[in-house]
Amino acid sequence: MRSSGNGNPAVCADNLTKISRGEIPYDRIRGVKFAELIGDGLMKSSDLAEDISWMVGTYEPRVTVEDVEVTAEDAVNGRLNVTLILAGGGT
């Protein structure tokens, strides 16, 4: 967590992309369904991007997601980089 700027909508949206679905007790829908979409060494990046866009739009209504870029940093170990392209030029 940052020492300041945690209320910034772009920061909140970015933090949402780092949560796995089911990780938050009593809120099992919040988060990205990484485990369900990554299997057998193949990543369905379009499904993952769609899920991330829906989740950020649902839980952070102050931002508008224009695009989601998902790249595999270390796909074998499940490490992905998620970049949000927000309306107004934010990332």
N, C-alpha and C positions, 0 to 999 in steps of 0.2 A: 504494500500500500504506500502511496505517496505521502509525503509530509504536508503537501498542500495541493490544491487543484482537484480534489476528489469529487467535487460537485460538477465539474465540467462534463457536459453531455458526451463529448467524444471519449473522455477517459472512462466514463461509466459504460459506454457501449463497448469499448475495448475490454474492460474487465469482464463483461458478460461473455465474451468469446473465449474466455479462459476457464469457464465453469463447465464441467461435464454434467450431462443430464442425470438427475437422480442424486447428485452430490449434496443438495441442500435439503435438510429435513423439512417436512411439511410443505415443500414446494418442489415436487418431483418433476415438474415440467420445465422449470427454468434451467437453462444450460443447453449445451450442444450435444447431440447424440453421436459423439465420436465413436463409441464402441459398436454401435449398431451399423454405422456406415463404413467402417474400416474393417475388412476381414479378408482372409485368404491372400493378404499381400496386395489387394487391389482397393483403391480408394475411389469412391463414387463422388468426385469433387463437385459435380453439379448438384447432387442431392445434399451434400454437406453445405454448399454455398446457399442453397435455398433454405435449409434449416436455420442457418445462422442469420440470414436476412429476416426470416419470420420471427425468430426469437428476439433479436435486437429491436425490431419494430414493435413487438408486443411489450417488452419490458423497459424500453427506453424511447418513449414517444417523442422526446425532444429532438431526435435526430431522424434523418431520412437516409436510408442506405441506398446508394445508387448501384454499387457493385461490391462483390466479395471475392477476394483473391485468396485461394488456398494453395499453398506450395508445401511440398514434403521436404522438411529439413533432414529428417532421418526417418523415413517411412517404415523401415523394418522395426524400429522401436516405437513407432507411433507418434513421433514428434512432427508437428505441423506448424506452419506459420500461417496465421489468418490476418489478412489486411482488409480493413473496411474502407471503402471509398464512400464518403458521406457527401450529401448535397451541400453545396457551398464550399467545396474544396477541402474539407477536413478528412483526416485519416486516423 
